[in-house]
Amino acid sequence: MVNVNDIPEAEILIHDAHAVDPAVAFALSRLSDQQMLTDTPIGVFRDVQRPSDDRLAREQNEKAVAEQTKDLRRLLRGSDTWTVN
């Protein structure tokens, strides 16, 4: 925390919870005074819209099912095979 009269406005960090890069939010979440908890940032550090893990997993499964082959020989041989001598 700073007194805005003591520092040029260009040097003051204004946090954007909607920023794509989580670095500043992560850094703010680690700031605290362990003894008194004074000057400890409290609030929403990150607020971005993105798909849930459940939705991503379902989409990945649907894509795999749609792309699967019905040919057993091709499925067994696949594209990642090797020969053992």
C-alpha positions as CSV (number, residue, x, y, z in Angstrom):
1,M,0.0,0.0,0.0
2,V,1.2,3.5,-0.8
3,N,0.1,7.0,-0.4
4,V,-0.9,8.1,-3.9
5,N,0.6,11.5,-3.3
6,D,4.1,10.0,-2.8
7,I,4.4,8.0,-5.9
8,P,3.7,8.8,-9.6
9,E,0.4,7.4,-10.8
10,A,2.2,5.5,-13.6
11,E,4.0,3.4,-11.0
12,I,0.9,2.3,-9.1
13,L,-0.4,-1.2,-9.9
14,I,-4.1,-1.4,-10.5
15,H,-5.2,-5.0,-10.3
16,D,-7.5,-6.4,-13.0
17,A,-9.3,-9.5,-11.8
18,H,-10.4,-10.2,-15.4
19,A,-6.8,-10.3,-16.8
20,V,-6.0,-13.4,-18.8
21,D,-2.6,-13.8,-17.2
22,P,-2.9,-15.0,-13.6
23,A,0.5,-13.8,-12.4
24,V,-0.5,-10.6,-10.7
25,A,-3.5,-12.3,-9.0
26,F,-1.2,-15.1,-7.7
27,A,1.3,-12.6,-6.4
28,L,-1.4,-10.6,-4.6
29,S,-2.7,-13.8,-3.0
30,R,0.8,-14.4,-1.4
31,L,1.1,-10.9,0.1
32,S,0.4,-10.7,3.9
33,D,1.8,-9.8,7.2
34,Q,1.9,-13.1,9.0
35,Q,1.9,-11.5,12.5
36,M,-1.0,-9.1,12.4
37,L,-2.6,-9.7,9.0
38,T,-2.5,-5.9,8.4
39,D,-2.1,-4.8,4.8
40,T,-3.3,-8.2,3.6
41,P,-5.1,-8.2,0.3
42,I,-8.6,-9.5,0.6
43,G,-11.2,-9.8,-2.2
44,V,-11.6,-11.3,-5.6
45,F,-8.1,-11.8,-7.1
46,R,-9.2,-13.6,-10.3
47,D,-12.5,-13.6,-12.1
48,V,-12.3,-15.1,-15.6
49,Q,-14.7,-17.1,-17.7
50,R,-13.5,-20.5,-18.8
51,P,-15.0,-23.9,-19.2
52,S,-15.2,-26.2,-16.2
53,D,-13.0,-29.3,-16.0
54,D,-16.2,-31.5,-16.2
55,R,-17.2,-29.8,-19.5
56,L,-13.7,-30.2,-21.0
57,A,-13.5,-33.9,-20.0
58,R,-16.9,-34.5,-21.6
59,E,-15.9,-32.7,-24.8
60,Q,-12.6,-34.7,-24.9
61,N,-14.6,-38.0,-24.5
62,E,-17.1,-37.0,-27.2
63,K,-14.3,-36.2,-29.6
64,A,-12.5,-39.5,-28.9
65,V,-15.7,-41.5,-29.5
66,A,-16.4,-39.6,-32.7
67,E,-12.9,-40.2,-34.1
68,Q,-12.7,-43.9,-33.1
69,T,-12.3,-46.4,-35.8
70,K,-14.6,-49.3,-36.4
71,D,-11.9,-51.4,-38.2
72,L,-10.5,-53.8,-35.6
73,R,-7.3,-54.5,-37.6
74,R,-6.6,-50.8,-38.0
75,L,-7.4,-50.3,-34.3
76,L,-4.9,-53.0,-33.2
77,R,-2.2,-51.9,-35.6
78,G,-2.8,-48.2,-34.9
79,S,-0.2,-45.6,-35.9
80,D,2.0,-46.1,-32.9
81,T,3.5,-49.6,-33.5
82,W,7.0,-51.1,-33.5
83,T,8.7,-54.3,-34.3
84,V,10.5,-56.3,-31.6
85,N,13.5,-58.4,-32.9
